[in-house]
Amino acid sequence: MTDPLTPRPADTASLPRRFAARVIDGVLVAVILFGLGSIFGFGYGWLVLGAVVTLAYFALFDALAGTTPGKRLLKLRVESPGGGRPALSRAVAREAFMVAGAVPYVGPLLALALWIWILISIRSSPLGQGVHDRWAGGTRVLLSA
């Protein structure tokens, strides 16, 4: 854990704000996936399609806009280590954990374990970086102006 007497940089997004943005984006993705399931059915193919759509949603928005609709609503952005939007490869690496939930049978438990690990790593980082940010080469979620 970080020392509570050592403040994070002022532009670092808070964990509750990041979580709220992820919930908003999760609802949007769920609506999309429900629509796709209604068209194609809700079998294993839907799980694979859902994993691809979920990864594409988060990675493409982060790489192309620097923010997802949920992050934009809450005035957050993802920034690469050198500043600016992350490259697509970094955005995919950052969001790759999102496909864990699609693994048959163990996916929900695996996804829960990864979420907990990410939450703990965000709280313990002086820059508010989760393990997924470090996998992506050092991306950060910052407050937008």
N, C-alpha and C positions, 0 to 999 in steps of 0.2 A: 504494500500500500504506500501511497505517497504520504509524505510528511504534511499534516494539515497546516503547518506553519509556512510551508513553501508553496506560494500560490502558483497556479498555472498561468500561462500567458493569457491575457485578457481576451484574445480572439478565439480561444479554444471553446468549442461547443460543449455544453453540459450534457451529462449522461441522460437525464430525464428528457431533455429536448431532442437528443438523438433518438432515444427510444420512441418518443411520440411521432417523430418523422417516419421511423421504420414501421410503426403501426399504421399510419396513414397510407404509406406505400403498400403495406401488406394487404390492406383492404382493397386498394385499387387492383393489385395483382390477383387477389381472390375473385374479384368480379370478372376479370378477364378469363381466369381459369375456369370459373363456373360456366361462362359462356362457351368456351371451347369444349368443356365436358358435355354440355347440353347438345352440342353439335356432333362431337366425335365419340361420346360415351366416356365413362369414368373408369376405365380399366388401366392395365399397366401402361398402355400406350399414352394415356392421359397423364400418368405420372412422369413419364419421360418428357412429353411435350411440356408439362408444367415446369419441370426442372429447367428446360431450355428457355422457356418464356421468362421465368423468374430471373435466371441469370442474365438473360439479354436485357430485361427491363432495367435492372440495377446497373449493370456494367455499361450499357449504352448511354443511359442518362448521365451517369457519372463522367464518362469519357467525352461525350459530345456537348453536354451542357454544364458539367461540373456540379450538378445538383439533380435530384429527383423531384417529382412534384411535391412529395411530402417534405423534403428538405427545403425546397423553395418556399413553401407555405410557412415554414418555421424559420426562414431566413438562415439556412445553413448551406454550406458548400463543401465539396471534397476537393482538396488541393494536393497536387503532387509535391514531392520533397523540394523541387526547385521552384515551386509556385505554379499557378495556373492549373488547368484541368489535367487529371491523370491520363496517361496514354491508355488506349484500350486494353493493352496487355496487363497493365497495373490494375485497371478497373476490374478485369476478369479475375485476376488473382485475389483482389480484395473481396470480391463477392462470391468466390467459389464455394464457400461454406454453405451458401444458400441451397445448394442442390442436395445436401445431406438428408433432408427430410423426405426426399423421393426414393430413398433406398427401401425396398420392400421389407416389411417386418420390423427392422431395427431403426429405420429412418427417424421416426419421431424422438426416440431416445438419443440417438446420435446427434440430431439437431439440437436438442435440449442441452446436451453436454457441451456442444460447441458454443451455444449462446452463453452459457454460464462462464466458460473459459474466456470468451470475448469480453463479457461484462467485467469480470475480475481484472483482465488485462487493461481495460480502459481505465478502471479506477486506480490501478497501481502505476500507471504511466504518468510521468510529469508533464507530458505533452498531450495526454488524453488519447493516446493511440492504443487501439486494440491489437491483438495478435494478427487480425486480418489486415490492419493497416501496415504492420511490419512486414507481413508476407508480400504486400504490394510495394515494398521498397521504401516505406515511410510516408504513406499518405496520411493526411490529417483531415478531420472534420472541423471546420471553422465557422464562426459567425459571419454572415454576409453583411455588407454595409447597407 
